[in-house]
Amino acid sequence: MAPLGLLSRGELAEIVEIKGQQGCSPGSARNQLCHIEDLGLRVGKMVEMLNNEGHGPVLLKVDESRIAIARGMAMKIMVVIKY
């Protein structure tokens, strides 16, 4: 298990945990986590790393969508690398 933010370009992984996720209710940290879930990043989802260069956001493919998330949030999403 590793943070999503450490994947290399082209790696596929399954989301197994989102650290700090305790349900969606008012509060700054929880709102960010709810937004991540709204983007389709949920436990059990497969993701592909499209771009993880530099210090800015990471670019992912989830289902048929491409999304960018902050590197700090990517480090809270734990994944198991599939291939």
Rosetta blueprint (number, residue, H / E / L):
1 M L
2 A E
3 P E
4 L H
5 G H
6 L H
7 L L
8 S L
9 R L
10 G L
11 E L
12 L E
13 A E
14 E E
15 I E
16 V E
17 E E
18 I E
19 K L
20 G L
21 Q L
22 Q L
23 G L
24 C L
25 S L
26 P L
27 G L
28 S H
29 A H
30 R H
31 N H
32 Q H
33 L H
34 C H
35 H H
36 I H
37 E H
38 D H
39 L L
40 G L
41 L L
42 R L
43 V L
44 G L
45 K L
46 M E
47 V E
48 E E
49 M E
50 L E
51 N E
52 N L
53 E L
54 G L
55 H L
56 G L
57 P L
58 V E
59 L E
60 L E
61 K E
62 V E
63 D L
64 E L
65 S E
66 R E
67 I E
68 A E
69 I E
70 A L
71 R H
72 G H
73 M H
74 A H
75 M L
76 K L
77 I E
78 M E
79 V E
80 V E
81 I E
82 K L
83 Y L
